[in-house]
């Protein structure tokens, strides 16, 4: 008997069944936010999450800042979004460097990140559109 399914592999008579990856892990990468004339370019971060899936999805946001050479988590939020729902989150960001990571149970979730200065203006240098987020490889990707 043979298997033709691409999700089943036979290695040394052991069958490995790979599940189809439905979620996604993304990151903004590290933002440098050192003060210019005593003021940091970005004071807070606005994150817009759009669930374009037809089902409920789970989203996790983790924010990190850099302390010397150590990455320190300071944001950890997990929430559920209904189909078609849009959520906005705002987080403190007055650090020398920071980054955000996102885990979603669906690849149909779009995330946009904007730096906001003290006057409430968008900081273009700290902007990440959905297509600019970096995929974080997981065990399912290997």
Buried (B, 14 or more C-beta within 10 A) or exposed (E): EEEEEEEEEEEEEEEEEEEEEBBBBBBBEEBEBEEEEEEBBBBBBBBBBBBBBEEEBBBBBBBBBBEEEEEEEBBEEEEEBEEEBEBEBEBEBBBBBBBBBBBBBBBBBBBBBBBBBEEEEEBEEBBBEBEEBEEEEEEEEE
